Structures are given as structure tokens and as C-alpha cells.
Amino acid sequence: MARTQGSHSDITGPRVRTAALKLFAQHGFAAVSMRQIAREVGVQAGALYNYTPDKQSLLFDLMNTHMGELLASRADLPDDATPLQALETFTRFHIRFHSERPEEVFIAYMELRNLSEDNFARIEGLRRTYEDQLEVILRAGMAEGVFHVADPKLATMAVIAMLTGVNTWFREGGRLSLEEVEQIYWDMVRKSVGA
């Protein structure tokens, strides 16, 4: 299949991903067609298949990239000396990382149901890896008598849900700065685990 004149894979490939990200976040995966993505990119619909086998692969790629960047960014953080410090680092990291990627976060949570069974299992595995990092912190704090939670797995899910919720309402230039939000949320997280 001939490439559209002026199209370059190193330019068009990322544009396809950017267009799909924007359209999936605005309209939902099921409502977006490959033709709409192609129109947004400025190529013929058939040309998209030079960059992705299908819409499902494109959705998986967006989620997989997001989770890969999340885990890599967490891995780059220095180790904390205490569970309390580790929990604060996790809290602040989660808010900062996700606040910079509202479309990716929306898709990662709202479009899971549209993944094929195999793709769902792979993304769930990555999510579990991230969730396990927080659970390890909570269990370490419980072992040291610093945190007091009835169920560390449930506490992990509750904290992540609370932190991810910032993305639904926070807007730059609003009443509170991101730094202020981080501090307030850190205080809430700390209290929620009995520290």
C-alpha cells in the first residue's frame, strides 16, 4: 500500500497514537472509528494500517505505554528509609504523574472493558505490579507498627482510588495549586492508614 505523499513513519506513527488518545478520551473507544482517527491525522483510513493492525491494538498500545511509563518512573525514584516516607513519596508521585496525563488516565480506567481478554490480562498484570508496590509499603508500615489498617489490599485499592480521583476535578489555575493538593492528600492518606 502506498504511503500518502509527505507521510513519514517516525512522524505519522506518533500522530496516530496522539489522535487516538484524544478521540478515545473525548468520545470513548467504541464510538471512534478508524476513519475518524485517519481524518484527525490527515491520512487516508487505509494508511492507518501501516501503523497499527487494528483499533484494539491501538487501544492496548496506549494503555501499555501508559503503564510502562508509570512503572519506569516509579522505578527511577530513590528508595525511602521508612514506610512513612515511602508512602508519602508514593502519594505525591501518583498525583503528579497522573495530573500530567489526564487523557491516558481516563482511558486506562474507563476503557479496560473494551480490551480483548488477552490484552486485559496483560494490562491488569501491570496494574497489579503498581498496586503491589503500595501494598508492600503498607505491609512494611504495619509490621513496624506505624500503619494500622484492617486489610492492606483493601487499603491499597482505596488509597489509589482516592489519589486517582484528583484527575477528575483538579484544574491548573484553580483555587488550590497542585502542591497544596498534594499536601492535603498526603495528610488524608496518612490519616487513612492510621499513621
Helices and strands as residue ranges (DSSP letters): H 9-27, G 29-31, H 34-41, G 45-50, H 55-75, H 83-99, H 102-110, G 112-114, H 117-143, H 152-164, H 166-169, H 178-192
